[in-house]
Amino acid sequence: MFRLDGQIAIITGGAQGIGEGICEVFCQAGATVALWDIRPSGQETAERIKASGGNIFFQSVDVTDRKAVDSAVQEIIDAHGKIDILINNAGVLRDRSFLKMEQEEWDTVINVNLNALFTTTQAVLPHMREAGYGRIISASSVNGFAGAFGQTNYAATKAGVAGFTRSLAREVGRFGITANAVAPGFIASEMTASMPPEVVKAGIAMIPVGRIGSPEDMGYAYLYLASKEAGFINGTTLHANGGALPT
């Protein structure tokens, strides 16, 4: 198993779902995790993981608020002296067919899923550059490549994450920093739990490995890219979808 002993990791949107899975796997691998989320339930998630032996703490952070992000980053630097890993996982959905989509629904998804990458990465990157080491991993999606009905806003942001990652990788690689993305497929979540069973069954039928993905599956995908062993992987989007091709 890849180890993250002694490393400091920020995981945005860590209160539940894939973010929670990443927090759990990273703590098991020895990292100290700063769980960022705007939801108060992030504190409960952190306490649960800590009770199982994880080294984790919660910071209430709105990733679209530059002052909040800068403040949280400074708190980590003051306490730990460095930030080794940034996981840009925070995201929202506001699904609606395009002609019915409201401007607010478009803007909210763009701000949280894409604009926040600028905010969080620009706040953390100088500390990684000074240290000469870093891992930046951002959440894309299979729907950023394949598209999905009612998700023009969401798909645009997730395609944007891949382009952001490719470009950033060209800038930061010479400083010992890598930038990559993970594009999850059909993953178990609160949303999938509320779907009709026949819809879930149809989705699983499209996955060659024959099952839905888990947050833990995604945690291990992120763990590999965050590891020192993945130092020659840069500018890549890892498609973690059980073989269900994105196009």
Secondary structure, DSSP 8 states (H G I E B T S, - for coil): ----TT-EEEEET-SSHHHHHHHHHHHHTT-EEEEEESSTHHHHHHHHHHHTT-EEEEEE--TT-HHHHHHHHHHHHHHHS---EEEE---------GGG--HHHHHHHHIIIIIHHHHHHHHHHHHHHHHT-EEEEEE--THHHH--TT-HHHHHHHHHHHHHHHHHHHHHGGGTEEEEEEEE-SB--HHHHTS-HHHHHHHHHT-TTSS-B-HHHHHHHHHHHHSGGGTT--S-EEEESTT----
